[in-house]
């Protein structure tokens, strides 16, 4: 993991991908299915309190709104409990914000600098989230079988810190939101997401990304989402959709998951529409963010959804396959920089038992500047 990634390539079609393995990661796969419902089935999470915060973390009155570096929002989630979210204030601009404001939002660390350059580009506009809904009615995939190289619903590379005496605190990816062909009977669901945790170590996993749901002959419904999975199962996985952030097929997206100073930062950038959003999780279900963090691995997943009736169909995207490049972990370390800690998984219909290949990674290579590969997706499996 010694080679550096240069993020100017982030405007290209990009992603990282994670899979599941045997052992400790089995529980993570069981609790980390992609959202199996479109945003229309979300249950609104109402805001129960709202306050302004200065760059130093001090609470502000409404009269001091000009001094606000962030807005603290507390949402009550339908499953019970609350989630505490910090957002940039209305009118925020990464291009004109002070160093103190950027620091308070977690945008001054080395790992975030490429993202900061992206959202500070001319014409980029911040979109407040302000409204969340909880994806409901989900079921989760069974645990992986003994073969660590195959999965029934995840595909791609993952880097792990097992034996490396280090932790991963950032995973970033850019990609064009897939457009799936019609004609596959039944509903199809596909998610691309960046994540921290879930491969070695505990069950804890942080993830954010996009999802596309297609029913029958279409159309494609794409949306952004995030999920928190705790080490322990006392609370269910928390999957949320930022309703006001638009995602469309073909849009050039960037998603980033970052953990620092007991805060979870999720960023979404739609370069096609020149908009971006940020959510910083400061607590959920009465726990600090560290309750949901395991930095022993970092990944981005291509995943097909799962319902109580079984796995959803896996459709073929327009163009037959999608190419990913410029994968980044921990301040630009490329995915293929150290083969001892890189794992590549293939999605097959029956997991380790084989069957038709649903998603195979090909062309994985690494240069000084990036890692790149493509996924071959197959229709109606």
Protein Blocks (a to p, Z undefined) as FASTA:
>chain_A
ZZccdfklmmpccdddddddehjllmmmmmmcccfbdfklpccdddfbdcdddfkopacd
fklmmmpcbdcdddddfkgpadddddddehiafklmcfklmmmnopabfklmmmmmmmmp
ghiacddfkiacddehiacdddddfblkbcfkbgcddddfehnlpadfbdcddddddddd
ehiecjddddddddeehjnccfbdcddddddddehjbpcddddddddddfblkbccdddd
dfklccdehiacddddddeehiacdddddfknopadddddfbeehiafklmgcfkbccdd
ddddddfkbccdddddehhiacdehiaeehhiafklpmklgccddddfklmnnpadfbdc
ehiacdfkbccddddddehZZ
